[in-house]
Each structure stands twice: as structure tokens, then as C-alpha cells.
Amino acid sequence: MIAFMARTWQPPLWRRIAALIAFTVFPDAALITGGISEGGPALPLCIVATVALTALGTRLWGLRIVLDADEVRVVNLFHTLPIPWSQVARFGYDDGLWIRRRDGAGEHRVSAFTEGRGVLPAVRRANYQVLHELETARKKRLG
């Protein structure tokens, strides 16, 4: 049997940096500035919101899909989902990447490769490339 090398797919660095700025840097700066200028009870609330947004930005940075020897691991925003290879029916794309399971548990979206409104054509092409690579890996895995 050929050894299986784990492989990870994440959005490109520029997309992760853009998400970090959009969801963390700008809102945090606005919250801290507003909290300091407002003072009183607004400041602690702004600090709590800043910490929450920073945690969100950190999680957004780590969104990915990993193919291991035993499972496909989807790291989404609020959970990490391990799916045994035996349960992966196929990978697909419909406004974002998804995995269809054999056991009837449905389809699982992969947050790292989900489209938003007005998605850039380059992002859509890159997402389809990831889909192609994942489907190729699945077919090799089957034999």
C-alpha cells in the first residue's frame, strides 16, 4: 500500500489577511477608539467586543480542510468536523465547497471555500481548483 501524505487546503494568504483586517483590525480600532472617547460603562463593553472580534479573526485565519490517511477534517468557524474516508461520497460546489456523506448525514459546507455576495471571479476559479484537487485525491483514495 502506498503511504498517504496529509494535505491541507486553506484560502490564499491575501484572502486570510483581508478577512483579518475586515473582521478584526478595523472594527477593533473603532471599538477601542469609541470606548475610550465615550468612557464609563462603554469602555468595558468595547473591550469585551474587541476580544470577541479578535477571537473571530483568529478562527477565520485557521479555516481549512485537511485530508489525512484516516479522515477528512473540516475546520469551520464554530466546529471541527472529522469525516472518515469511508463516509465521503464526493466533494461538490454550489456557492461554496461541500462534502456529501455516504451515511445519509447530508452535505457539510466547508467555510474556508464558501462564496459571498459579489465574489471575485479569481476567487471562484481558485475554489473550483481546490474542488478539482479534492475530487482527484478522493478518486485516488478509492483505488
N, C-alpha and C positions, 0 to 999 in steps of 0.2 A: 504494500500500500504506500502511496506517495504521501509524504508529510505535508500537512496543511499549514500554511503560514497565515497567521491572523492578519487582517487588513482592516483599516479604519478609513471611513469617508466622513469628511466634515466640509461645511461650506468653505470657500476660499477665504484667505486671511482678510482681504479687503471687505468682504461681507460681514465677517465677525467684528472687525473694527467699526464699521458703520453702525451695526446693531448696538455695540457697546456705547458708542457716542450718543446715538439716538435715545437709548433707554437708560443710560446711566449718567454720562458726563453732563449733558445739557440740563436734564431735569434736576440732577443733584445740585448743580450750581444755582439754578433758580430757587430750589427749596431752601438751600442754606442762606442765600442772599435775602430771600423773603423772610425767613425765620429770624435772622439777625436784625433786619430793619424793623420788623414787627415787634419782636421781643415778647416778653410774657409767656403765656402758655403755647403760643405758636411755635416758639423755638424748639421745645422738646418734640412736638409733633412733626416738625420739619426734619429733625434729626432722625426720628424713627422711620419716616418715609424715605429718607436718603439711604439709610441702611437697607431697607427693603428693596429699593431700586438697585442698589449695588449688588445685592444677592441675586436679583433677577438677571442683571447684566452678566454676572459671573456664570450663572447657569446657561444663559444664551450662548456664551463663549464655548461651552462644552457640549453642545448638541452634536450628535454624531450617530453613525451606525457602524457597528463592528461585526465582522464575520470571523468567528473563532472556529476551531475544529469541531466543537460540540454544539454551538448555538449561534444564532444571530442576536446581537444585543442592540436594542434601540434605546438611545439616551434622549428622551424627550424632556420637555420643560418641567413637568411635575413628577415624572417617574422614569425608571429604567426598566425596560421590558425585555427579559430573555426569552427567546423563542427557539426551542430545539430544532435542529435542521430537519428532523423527521416531520415537523409540523408546517414547514414552509412550502406552500403550494406554488407561489410565484410572487415576483415583485411587479408592481404596476405604477402607473402615473395618471392622475386625474386631478389637476390643480395642485399637485404635490405627490411625492413618493409615498407608496403604501406597500404593505406586505399582506398577502392573503394566506390564511392558515388552512390546513387540511382538516383540522378537527372541528370545523364549523364555528369557530370563535370569531369569524368575520375578518375584517381588514383592520390593520393597525397603521395609522399615519406616522410618518417619520418627520417630526417637526423641523429637523435640520434642512430638509429639502421640500418645504411647503411654499407655495406661491402666495404672494399677497396681491392686492389690487395694483394694477399698473406695473406688473413685474417686467423688468428689462428683458428683452429677447436673449441677451447673453446669459442671463441667469437661468432662463428656461432651457436654453441649449445645454448649459452645464449640468442642470438637473437631469435632463434626458441622458446625458453621457454617463452620469452616475447610475441611472436605471439600467442602461446597457451593460455596464461593468458588473452590477449586482446580478443581473439575469445570467450573464456569462458564467459568473462564479457559481451560481446555483446549478446551472446545467452541467458544469464540470464536476460539481459535488455529486450529482446523481449518477455519474458514471461516464 
